[in-house]
Amino acid sequence: MSKPKVLSGIQPSGRLTLGNYIGALQNFVKLQHTHDCFFMVVDLHAITVAQDPAALKDQTEAVAALYLAAGIDPSKATVFLQSTVPAHAELAWIMTTLSYMGELERMTQFKDKAAGKESVGVGLFTYPALMAADILLYNADLVPVGEDQKQHLELTRDLAHRFNQRFGETFTIPEPYIPKIGARIMSLDDASKKMSKSNPNEGGFIAMLDGPDVIRKKISRAVTDSGREVKYDPQNKAEVSNLLSIYSLCSGKSIEELEAQYEGQGYGPFKKELAEAVVSVLEPIQQRYREIRSSGELYDVLKQGQERAAAEADGILKTVKEKMGFVLL
């Protein structure tokens, strides 16, 4: 019996954060053992906003290398760059023709990113059609997504249904995979916002490649409330609760254990030892990352991934075009 398929990707527009690691990469590593996984660097998505070419190239390589450094095994999962498989762009156009203006206008992420701007690129508007193509090209059963992408996945499901009704059963209807723990790590400077690599305040996020001293400094400066009790209470102590979640996920200790460990000690010792827990998780990944970037193995992995992904995607695209009435030569 074939394994269920998983498809996910991360944009190379900025440095990956501890939130990306806990919320996405850790789950990718687990899923590769039980599912047929396709993990891509979504570089076509990145250009919905202007990118410096040199920075885009470097960040694309960095994200792919961090996939491997975090524990994704290219013999178990397919790791590739979205732009190296042309079927993504071609099916995206087809999905755009099946999408309605009203559907795309309702996307909250588009509204958020377009807010206050005089002009907005069409790519930002049609982005969800490309995301739908990404998923449907591999007939993914599960799509690991953050809360902010659930609406886009709903549109993907609608487009798959619409195509299947018009042209016959073709696409698997994907389901979201949202892990209960670690799906949403919040910013260190404002626990009402998700930790994001696009935060203009460097102190608001921990990058996966931040050095130990940088991590210690950022955590020591992380916002807390005016009290001193280390207690998990997301309603009244959102910042401390976020730090407890990070500590728990990095150390393997339960929230209850940590609350007991720091009872009566205040935030000083808690933050100091939290920083060491984060450093101990990220240091081995950083070391492996440096080995991958200097060894030249990355391009071999990406070429192999491109071939595997293209073989899968091209077959689906051919079926789609046949059913729609395109002449195939």
C-alpha positions as CSV (number, residue, x, y, z in Angstrom):
1,M,0.0,0.0,0.0
2,S,1.4,3.4,-1.0
3,K,2.2,6.0,1.7
4,P,0.0,9.1,1.9
5,K,1.6,12.1,0.2
6,V,2.7,15.3,1.9
7,L,3.6,18.6,0.2
8,S,4.9,21.7,1.9
9,G,7.4,24.5,1.3
10,I,9.0,27.6,2.8
11,Q,9.7,30.9,1.1
12,P,13.4,32.0,0.8
13,S,12.5,35.7,1.6
14,G,14.4,36.2,4.8
15,R,16.2,34.1,7.4
16,L,14.4,31.1,8.8
17,T,13.5,31.4,12.4
18,L,13.2,29.2,15.5
19,G,9.5,29.4,14.8
20,N,10.0,27.9,11.3
21,Y,12.1,25.1,12.9
22,I,9.6,24.2,15.7
23,G,6.4,24.9,13.6
24,A,7.5,23.4,10.3
25,L,10.9,21.7,10.0
26,Q,10.6,19.5,13.0
27,N,7.3,18.2,11.6
28,F,8.8,17.7,8.2
29,V,11.5,15.5,9.7
30,K,8.9,13.3,11.5
31,L,6.6,13.0,8.5
32,Q,9.4,11.8,6.2
33,H,9.4,8.4,8.0
34,T,5.7,7.7,7.5
35,H,4.7,9.6,4.4
36,D,5.8,10.2,0.8
37,C,7.1,13.8,1.3
38,F,7.8,16.6,-1.2
39,F,9.5,19.6,0.5
40,M,10.3,22.5,-1.7
41,V,11.8,26.0,-1.4
42,V,9.0,28.1,-2.9
43,D,11.2,30.7,-4.8
44,L,8.4,31.5,-7.2
45,H,6.3,32.7,-4.3
46,A,9.1,34.9,-3.1
47,I,9.0,37.1,-6.2
48,T,5.4,38.2,-5.5
49,V,7.3,41.1,-3.9
50,A,10.6,42.6,-5.2
51,Q,13.7,40.6,-4.4
52,D,17.4,41.4,-4.8
53,P,18.7,38.7,-7.2
54,A,21.9,38.0,-5.2
55,A,20.0,37.8,-1.9
56,L,17.3,35.6,-3.4
57,K,19.9,33.1,-4.7
58,D,21.7,33.0,-1.4
59,Q,18.6,32.7,0.7
60,T,17.2,29.9,-1.6
61,E,20.4,27.9,-1.1
62,A,20.3,28.7,2.7
63,V,16.7,27.4,3.1
64,A,17.4,24.2,1.2
65,A,20.6,23.6,3.2
66,L,18.7,24.2,6.5
67,Y,16.1,21.6,5.4
68,L,19.0,19.1,5.2
69,A,20.7,20.4,8.3
70,A,17.5,20.1,10.3
71,G,17.3,16.4,9.5
72,I,15.4,16.0,6.2
73,D,16.9,13.0,4.5
74,P,17.0,13.2,0.7
75,S,16.8,9.4,0.5
76,K,13.5,9.5,2.3
77,A,12.0,12.8,1.1
78,T,12.1,14.8,-2.1
79,V,13.8,18.2,-1.6
80,F,13.7,20.6,-4.5
81,L,13.4,24.2,-5.7
82,Q,9.9,25.1,-7.0
83,S,11.3,27.2,-10.0
84,T,13.2,24.2,-11.4
85,V,10.0,22.3,-12.1
86,P,8.2,24.3,-14.8
87,A,4.9,22.4,-14.3
88,H,4.3,24.6,-11.2
89,A,4.0,27.8,-13.3
90,E,2.0,26.1,-16.0
91,L,-0.6,24.6,-13.7
92,A,-0.7,27.9,-11.8
93,W,-2.0,29.6,-15.0
94,I,-4.6,26.9,-15.4
95,M,-5.7,27.3,-11.7
96,T,-5.8,31.1,-12.2
97,T,-8.3,30.6,-15.0
98,L,-10.5,28.5,-12.7
99,S,-10.4,31.1,-9.9
100,Y,-12.9,33.8,-9.4
101,M,-12.0,37.4,-8.6
102,G,-14.2,37.4,-5.5
103,E,-12.4,34.3,-4.1
104,L,-9.0,36.0,-4.5
105,E,-10.2,39.3,-3.2
106,R,-11.4,37.6,0.0
107,M,-7.9,36.2,0.9
108,T,-6.9,37.9,4.2
109,Q,-3.2,37.5,3.5
110,F,-3.6,39.5,0.3
111,K,-5.6,42.2,2.1
112,D,-3.0,42.4,4.9
113,K,0.0,42.7,2.5
114,A,-1.8,45.1,0.2
115,A,-3.0,47.4,3.0
116,G,-1.8,51.0,2.7
117,K,0.0,50.4,-0.6
118,E,-0.7,52.6,-3.7
119,S,-0.1,49.8,-6.1
120,V,0.1,46.0,-5.6
121,G,1.5,43.4,-8.0
122,V,-0.8,41.0,-9.7
123,G,1.4,38.1,-8.5
124,L,0.5,38.9,-4.9
125,F,-3.2,38.7,-5.9
126,T,-2.9,35.4,-7.8
127,Y,-0.5,33.8,-5.4
128,P,-3.1,31.4,-4.0
129,A,-3.6,29.9,-7.5
130,L,0.2,29.1,-7.6
131,M,-0.1,27.6,-4.1
132,A,-3.0,25.4,-5.3
133,A,-0.9,24.3,-8.3
134,D,2.0,23.4,-6.0
135,I,-0.3,21.1,-3.9
136,L,-2.4,19.6,-6.7
137,L,0.6,18.7,-8.9
138,Y,1.6,16.0,-6.4
139,N,-1.9,14.9,-5.5
140,A,-1.0,15.6,-1.9
141,D,-3.1,14.1,0.8
142,L,-1.8,16.3,3.6
143,V,-0.4,19.8,3.6
144,P,1.4,21.1,6.7
145,V,0.2,24.7,7.0
146,G,0.2,27.4,9.5
147,E,-3.0,29.1,10.6
148,D,-2.3,31.9,8.2
149,Q,-2.4,29.6,5.2
150,K,-5.6,27.7,6.0
151,Q,-7.7,30.0,3.9
152,H,-5.4,29.3,0.9
153,L,-5.7,25.6,1.4
154,E,-9.5,25.9,1.4
155,L,-9.3,27.7,-2.0
156,T,-7.1,24.8,-3.2
157,R,-9.8,22.3,-2.1
158,D,-12.4,24.4,-3.9
159,L,-10.4,24.5,-7.1
160,A,-9.7,20.8,-7.0
161,H,-13.5,20.1,-6.6
162,R,-14.2,22.6,-9.4
163,F,-11.8,20.9,-11.8
164,N,-13.0,17.4,-10.9
165,Q,-16.6,18.4,-11.5
166,R,-15.9,20.0,-14.9
167,F,-13.3,17.6,-16.3
168,G,-13.7,14.4,-14.4
169,E,-12.0,13.0,-11.2
170,T,-8.3,14.1,-11.4
171,F,-7.1,15.7,-8.2
172,T,-7.0,14.4,-4.6
173,I,-8.7,16.8,-2.2
174,P,-5.9,17.8,0.2
175,E,-6.4,18.0,4.0
176,P,-4.5,20.4,6.3
177,Y,-1.9,19.1,8.7
178,I,-1.7,21.4,11.7
179,P,0.2,20.0,14.7
180,K,-1.3,20.8,18.1
181,I,2.0,21.7,19.7
182,G,4.5,24.2,18.3
183,A,2.4,25.2,15.3
184,R,2.5,28.9,16.4
185,I,5.6,30.3,18.1
186,M,5.0,34.0,18.8
187,S,7.3,37.0,18.5
188,L,9.7,37.8,21.4
189,D,8.7,41.5,21.3
190,D,4.9,41.0,20.9
191,A,3.3,37.7,21.8
192,S,0.1,38.7,19.9
193,K,2.1,38.3,16.7
194,K,3.6,35.2,15.1
195,M,7.4,35.0,15.2
196,S,8.3,36.1,11.7
197,K,11.5,36.5,9.6
198,S,9.9,39.7,8.2
199,N,9.7,41.4,11.6
200,P,11.7,44.7,11.2
201,N,12.8,44.3,14.8
202,E,15.7,41.8,14.9
203,G,15.1,41.2,18.6
204,G,11.6,39.9,17.8
205,F,12.8,36.6,16.3
206,I,15.6,34.1,16.7
207,A,17.1,33.1,13.4
208,M,18.2,29.5,13.0
209,L,21.7,30.7,12.1
210,D,22.0,33.2,15.0
211,G,25.1,32.6,17.0
212,P,24.9,31.5,20.7
213,D,25.7,35.0,22.1
214,V,23.1,36.6,19.8
215,I,20.5,34.1,21.0
216,R,21.3,34.7,24.6
217,K,21.0,38.5,24.1
218,K,17.7,38.2,22.3
219,I,16.2,36.0,25.0
220,S,17.5,38.2,27.8
221,R,15.7,41.1,26.2
222,A,12.5,39.2,25.4
223,V,9.4,41.1,26.6
224,T,7.8,39.8,29.8
225,D,5.1,41.2,32.1
226,S,5.8,43.2,35.2
227,G,5.4,40.2,37.6
228,R,8.1,37.6,38.2
229,E,6.0,34.3,38.3
230,V,7.0,31.8,35.7
231,K,3.5,30.5,34.9
232,Y,1.7,29.4,31.7
233,D,-1.3,31.7,31.3
234,P,-1.7,32.7,27.7
235,Q,-4.6,35.1,28.6
236,N,-2.8,37.2,31.2
237,K,0.9,36.3,30.7
238,A,1.1,35.9,26.9
239,E,4.9,36.7,26.7
240,V,6.0,34.3,29.5
241,S,3.6,31.6,28.1
242,N,5.3,31.9,24.7
243,L,8.8,31.6,26.3
244,L,7.5,28.5,28.3
245,S,6.3,26.9,25.0
246,I,9.7,27.5,23.4
247,Y,11.5,26.1,26.4
248,S,9.3,23.0,26.5
249,L,9.7,22.3,22.8
250,C,13.5,22.8,22.9
251,S,14.1,20.8,26.2
252,G,11.5,18.1,26.0
253,K,10.3,19.1,29.5
254,S,6.6,19.6,30.1
255,I,5.2,23.1,30.9
256,E,4.2,21.8,34.3
257,E,7.8,20.6,35.0
258,L,9.2,24.0,34.0
259,E,6.7,25.9,36.1
260,A,7.7,23.8,39.1
261,Q,11.5,24.1,38.3
262,Y,11.3,28.0,38.3
263,E,8.8,28.5,41.1
264,G,9.8,31.5,43.2
265,Q,12.9,32.1,41.1
266,G,11.7,34.9,38.8
267,Y,12.5,35.5,35.2
268,G,16.3,35.9,35.4
269,P,17.3,32.2,35.9
270,F,14.4,31.1,33.6
271,K,15.5,33.2,30.7
272,K,19.2,32.3,31.1
273,E,18.5,28.5,31.0
274,L,15.9,28.9,28.2
275,A,18.7,30.5,26.1
276,E,21.0,27.5,26.7
277,A,18.2,25.1,25.7
278,V,17.7,27.0,22.4
279,V,21.4,27.2,21.8
280,S,21.8,23.4,22.4
281,V,19.1,22.7,19.7
282,L,20.4,25.1,17.1
283,E,24.2,24.7,17.4
284,P,24.3,21.1,15.9
285,I,22.0,22.3,13.0
286,Q,24.3,25.3,12.4
287,Q,27.4,23.1,12.3
288,R,25.7,20.7,9.8
289,Y,24.5,23.7,7.8
290,R,28.1,25.0,7.4
291,E,29.3,21.5,6.3
292,I,26.5,21.3,3.6
293,R,27.2,24.8,2.2
294,S,31.0,24.2,2.0
295,S,30.8,20.6,0.7
296,G,28.9,21.2,-2.6
297,E,26.5,18.4,-1.8
298,L,23.5,20.7,-1.9
299,Y,23.3,21.0,-5.7
300,D,23.5,17.2,-6.1
301,V,20.5,16.8,-3.7
302,L,18.5,19.6,-5.4
303,K,19.2,18.1,-8.9
304,Q,18.0,14.7,-7.7
305,G,15.0,16.3,-6.1
306,Q,14.2,18.2,-9.3
307,E,14.2,15.0,-11.3
308,R,11.9,13.2,-8.9
309,A,9.5,16.1,-8.5
310,A,9.3,16.7,-12.3
311,A,8.6,13.0,-13.0
312,E,5.6,13.3,-10.6
313,A,4.4,16.7,-11.6
314,D,4.7,16.3,-15.4
315,G,2.5,13.2,-15.2
316,I,-0.3,15.1,-13.4
317,L,0.0,18.1,-15.7
318,K,-0.3,15.9,-18.8
319,T,-3.5,14.3,-17.5
320,V,-4.9,17.8,-16.7
321,K,-4.1,19.1,-20.2
322,E,-5.6,16.0,-21.9
323,K,-8.8,16.4,-19.9
324,M,-9.1,20.1,-20.8
325,G,-8.7,19.4,-24.5
326,F,-5.2,20.7,-25.2
327,V,-3.3,19.0,-28.1
328,L,-0.3,17.1,-26.8
329,L,2.5,16.5,-29.2
